Amino acid sequence: MKDKQFEYLECEKRHVFFLLMFVGGFLGAFTYSIRGGIFCNAQTANFVLMSMALGNQEWSKALYYIIPMSAYLGGTILSEALPSPIKKREIIRWDTLLIGIEMIVIFFLGLLPETAPFQISQVAINIIMSMQYNTFRQARGIPMATTFCTNHIRQVGVHLYKTIHHHNNKNDRMRFLIHLGMLLTFISGAIISTVLCKYLLGKAIWITLIPLGILFVQLLKADLIEEKDSFQATPKGH
């Protein structure tokens, strides 16, 4: 019989996704408010803005949006290529290493002077948000996104209807509340980011090191101790 303790890995637990959703909201507001008005968490808005620039024959402006979109694409490729060779070493999981990478990137971005080109922050955050989105996919079997809200809005609507239609089914109600909680967490991260950026400017980004640090310690502990014998297990959705 499968050990229920490891039915879901540490990287699949719900609090992991809530903390990452806070980081996603924070970084989304950070890049848009003080790093060039670019959305780095997802690329739909950037595609729209680029298309509008092309329609208005604003060629240089259109090319500007190629930078974040290319960085996001590169992050996706990296997050597909790196997990397998890292897993073979059986030291720490890719999920854990990614959080460590995010912390290092964010620490150095906070050191940048305000006069530094916005593209440095845009490219770096696009890459780490792309890798985060592609790596953390399911929370206890429920598909999740930790960098944008569109799917969570849809899921809130779907499971609110099902909760009412199925006479308050517990599973539907639970999913409704989880996705609603993810939305509220994202919003709270964006609000806090907006307020802190007014006072701390670029150093406001260091606030995200708190939730990321908590996650890194928990994931590292799981890799080295709690889930060491289950190292070859693959998170759901991969």
C-alpha positions in Angstrom: 0.0 0.0 0.0 1.3 3.5 -0.9 2.5 5.5 2.1 -0.1 8.2 2.6 2.5 10.4 4.1 4.0 10.9 0.6 0.8 10.8 -1.4 1.7 14.4 -2.0 5.2 15.9 -1.8 6.1 18.9 0.2 6.2 21.0 -3.0 2.6 20.1 -3.7 1.1 21.3 -0.4 -1.4 24.1 -0.5 0.5 26.6 1.7 3.4 26.4 -0.8 1.1 27.7 -3.6 -0.4 30.4 -1.4 3.0 31.8 -0.5 4.1 31.6 -4.2 0.9 33.4 -5.2 1.7 36.2 -2.8 5.2 36.5 -4.4 3.5 36.5 -7.8 1.2 39.4 -6.9 4.0 41.3 -5.4 6.4 41.0 -8.4 3.5 41.8 -10.8 2.9 45.1 -9.2 6.6 45.7 -8.7 7.6 45.5 -12.3 4.5 47.4 -13.6 4.8 50.3 -11.1 8.5 51.0 -10.9 10.2 48.8 -13.5 9.0 50.0 -16.9 5.2 49.3 -16.9 5.7 45.7 -18.1 3.8 42.6 -16.9 6.3 39.9 -16.1 4.1 37.3 -14.5 2.3 36.3 -17.7 2.5 37.5 -21.3 -1.0 38.0 -22.6 -1.0 41.7 -21.8 2.4 42.1 -23.4 1.2 40.4 -26.6 -1.8 42.8 -26.7 0.4 45.8 -26.1 2.9 44.7 -28.8 0.1 44.1 -31.3 -1.3 47.5 -30.6 2.1 49.1 -31.1 2.4 47.2 -34.4 -1.1 48.4 -35.4 0.0 52.0 -34.7 3.2 51.5 -36.6 5.3 52.2 -33.4 8.0 49.8 -34.4 10.5 50.5 -31.6 7.8 50.2 -29.0 6.6 46.9 -30.4 10.2 45.6 -30.3 10.4 46.6 -26.6 7.9 43.9 -25.7 9.9 41.2 -27.4 12.4 41.4 -24.4 10.0 40.2 -21.7 8.3 37.7 -24.0 11.6 36.2 -25.0 12.8 36.0 -21.4 9.6 34.2 -20.4 10.1 31.7 -23.2 13.6 31.1 -22.1 12.5 30.5 -18.5 10.1 27.8 -19.7 12.8 26.1 -21.7 15.2 26.1 -18.7 12.5 24.7 -16.4 12.0 21.8 -18.7 15.6 21.1 -19.3 17.1 21.3 -15.8 14.9 19.1 -13.6 16.1 15.7 -15.0 19.8 16.2 -14.6 19.3 17.7 -11.1 17.1 14.9 -10.0 19.7 12.3 -11.0 22.1 13.8 -8.5 19.7 13.0 -5.7 20.8 15.9 -3.5 17.8 18.4 -3.7 14.8 18.6 -5.9 14.5 21.1 -8.8 11.6 22.7 -6.9 13.8 23.5 -4.0 16.7 24.7 -6.2 14.3 27.0 -8.1 13.2 28.7 -4.9 16.9 29.2 -4.0 17.5 30.7 -7.4 14.6 33.0 -7.0 15.9 34.2 -3.7 19.4 34.9 -5.2 17.9 36.8 -8.2 15.6 38.9 -6.0 18.4 39.7 -3.6 20.6 41.1 -6.4 17.7 42.9 -8.0 17.2 44.7 -4.7 20.8 45.9 -4.9 20.3 47.6 -8.3 20.4 51.4 -8.3 17.2 53.1 -9.4 19.1 54.3 -12.5 19.8 50.8 -13.7 18.0 49.9 -17.0 14.5 48.5 -16.4 15.3 45.6 -18.7 17.6 44.0 -16.1 14.7 43.5 -13.7 12.2 42.7 -16.4 14.3 39.9 -17.9 15.3 38.4 -14.6 11.7 38.4 -13.2 10.3 37.1 -16.4 12.6 34.1 -16.3 12.0 33.2 -12.7 8.2 33.7 -13.0 8.1 31.5 -16.1 10.1 28.8 -14.3 7.9 29.1 -11.2 4.7 28.8 -13.2 6.0 25.8 -15.1 7.4 24.0 -12.0 4.7 24.4 -9.4 1.6 23.0 -11.2 -0.7 21.2 -8.7 -1.6 21.7 -5.1 -2.7 18.3 -3.7 -4.0 17.3 -7.1 -5.7 20.6 -8.0 -4.2 22.4 -11.0 -2.8 25.8 -9.9 -1.1 28.8 -11.3 1.1 30.9 -9.0 1.9 33.9 -11.2 -1.5 35.1 -12.6 -5.2 35.1 -11.8 -7.2 34.1 -14.9 -7.6 30.4 -14.2 -8.4 31.1 -10.5 -11.2 33.5 -11.6 -12.6 30.8 -13.8 -12.4 28.1 -11.1 -14.1 30.4 -8.6 -17.0 30.8 -11.0 -17.2 27.1 -11.8 -17.1 25.8 -8.3 -19.4 28.5 -6.9 -22.0 27.4 -9.4 -21.4 23.7 -8.6 -21.5 24.4 -4.8 -25.0 26.0 -5.2 -26.2 23.5 -7.9 -25.0 20.4 -6.0 -26.5 21.6 -2.7 -23.3 22.7 -1.0 -21.1 19.7 -2.1 -18.0 19.7 0.2 -15.5 19.1 -2.5 -16.9 21.9 -4.7 -17.0 24.3 -1.7 -13.4 23.4 -0.8 -12.2 24.2 -4.4 -14.2 27.4 -4.5 -12.6 28.6 -1.3 -9.1 27.5 -2.3 -9.2 29.4 -5.6 -10.8 32.4 -4.0 -8.1 32.4 -1.4 -5.5 32.3 -4.1 -7.0 35.4 -5.7 -7.1 37.2 -2.4 -3.5 36.3 -1.7 -2.4 37.6 -5.1 -4.2 40.8 -4.5 -2.7 41.3 -1.1 0.8 40.8 -2.5 0.1 43.4 -5.2 -1.3 45.9 -2.7 1.6 45.5 -0.3 4.0 45.8 -3.2 2.4 49.0 -4.5 2.5 50.6 -1.0 6.1 49.6 -0.2 7.5 50.6 -3.7 6.5 54.2 -2.9 8.7 54.3 0.1 11.4 51.7 -0.5 11.6 51.8 -4.3 13.6 48.8 -5.7 14.5 47.5 -2.2 10.8 46.7 -1.7 11.4 43.5 -3.6 13.3 42.1 -0.6 10.0 41.6 1.2 9.5 38.5 -1.1 12.5 36.9 0.5 10.4 36.2 3.6 7.9 33.8 2.1 10.5 32.4 -0.3 12.9 31.8 2.7 10.1 30.0 4.6 9.5 27.8 1.5 13.2 27.1 0.9 13.7 25.8 4.5 10.6 23.6 4.3 11.5 22.2 0.9 15.1 21.6 1.8 14.1 19.8 5.0 11.8 17.6 3.0 14.5 16.8 0.5 17.2 16.0 3.0 15.2 14.3 5.7 11.4 13.7 5.4 11.2 12.7 1.8 14.7 11.4 1.2 13.5 7.9 0.5 10.9 9.3 -2.0 13.4 11.4 -4.0 12.5 9.8 -7.4 8.8 10.6 -6.9 7.5 13.1 -9.4 5.1 15.9 -8.5 1.6 15.5 -9.9 1.1 17.3 -13.2 4.6 16.6 -14.5 
